[in-house]
Amino acid sequence: MIALRLVRLIETHSDQLAESLLHKLERSSRVADLRRIPGREIRERASEVYRNLSDWLLTKTDDDIERIYKPLGRRRAEQRVPLSALCWALIMTEENLWDFLEMEGMSEKPLEILGGFELLRLMDQFFDQAVYFATIGYESYWQEHELDQVASSRSA
């Protein structure tokens, strides 16, 4: 089935995909503030997503995605990365997958391509949830800091 072959292809090339993403992030003006994050950290995060894509798409629940991406959002807030840069980096992670698949020039029969639509739907759903939960984590960091500032100003 094409969906399984595509996922295996992505997982097999996870390091190449992570490196490609890192280069794209380095060149994008939309994520300039993300450059403060060590490249190693970004590369490891991207490689982990690509390497375990079948798990993310087939077995992980909303709770699993939340457990990973909410702390990521908080971490990026702590690192003073703007929310727009965080969201764009997640979008670029997905777009990087599409670019890779286009380069591979998947020439399959129409019926096999139709079978791959479920994979494509699952990929979109995963990345949408990743953006959502990373945003929640990001917002929770700032909400807590606002409360800390209010408490500090009252005690002063």
N, C-alpha and C positions, 0 to 999 in steps of 0.2 A: 504494500500500500504506500502511496506517495507520502502521506502524512508522516508515517513512521520513518521513512527514508529521509525526509526533510529534517525531522527532529534529530536523527542520528548524524546527519551531515553537519548540522549546526553544532551539536555537542562535540563532534570530532574536531571541529575547527574553532573551538571556544577561545583558545589563546589568540589565534589570528583575528577573530572577531573583536576580542577585547583590545588588542593592539590597534586595530583599525578605528575602533570607537575612540580610543584615547587620542589618536591623531586628529580625528574630526572635532573632538571637544577642544583641543588645543588651538584649532583654527577658527572656531566659532566665536564671534563677538558676543553672541547672546549668552554665553556661559563664561565670560571672561573672569568673573569672580570665583568660579570653580577652580581656577588655576592655582588658587592658594592651597588646595588639597593636594597632598602628595600623589603623584601619578601612580605610584604603586598601589595606593588605597583604591583609586578608581579602577585601575586595571584588575585588581583582585575581585572587586565587587562585580564588575562586568563579566569577567571570566566565570565566576560562580553562577551567575544567572544563565549564561549561555551553556555552560557545562552540564547544568542540571535542568535544562529546559523541559525535558519530558516529565520530570517530577513536578515542576511548577505547573505545567499544563494539565497533567492527568491526575495527580494525586493530592496536590496541595489545596487546602481550603481557604476561604476568606480569612479565617483566623491565622493560618500559617503565613499568608501574605502580609497581614497586619503585623504579626510578630517580627517580621524582617523590615518592613518598610516604614513603620511608625518610628522605630529607633533611628533609621536612616534620616528621616525628616528632622528629628530632634538634633541629630549630630550635625547636619548641615546648618541648622539654625544656630547651634553653638559655634560653628565655624564662620558664622556671619555670611553665609552664602545666601543671596536673595532667593526667595521662593520661585521667582520666574526662572532663574538659572537651574534650580533643582528640577523643576518640571520639564524644562527644555532638555536637560540631560537625560531624563527618563524617556522622553519622546525620541531623542536621538538614538538611544539604545535600541528601541524598536526599529527605527528607520534604518539603522545599521544592519539589522537582520534582513530587511527587505532588499537593501543594496546587495548584500551577500548572495541572497537567493537569486536575484536578477543576474548577477555575474555568473552564477553557476549555470544559467540558461536551462532551467528545467524544461525539457521538451518531452512532455508526457501526452498520453492519449486523453481526450476530453473527459472520459469517464473517471480516469485516475485523478485528473485535476479537480473534478467535482468532489471526489473523496477527500481531497486536501482542504476543502472549505472549512470543515470542522476544526482543523488545526489552525487555520487563519483566524477563525472566530475565537478560539481559545487564546491565541496569542494576543489579540486585541483586548480581550477581557482581562487577561493577566496584567498587561501594561496599564490599562485604565485603573485597575485596582491598586497597582503599585503607586501610581501618581496620587490617587486618592489618599491612601494610607500614609504616604510620605508627607503629604500636605497636612494631614491631621497631626502627625508627630511634630512637624514644623510649627504649626499653630499652637500646640500645647506647650511647647518650649516658651514661646513668647507670652502666652497667657500667664504662665507661672512667673516669668520674670516681671511682668507688669504688676502682679500681686505682690512680689517681693519688693518692688520699688515703692508701692503704695504703703506697705507695712513699714518700710525703712523711713519714709517721709513722715509717717505718723509718730514714730518713736523718736524722731529727731527733735 
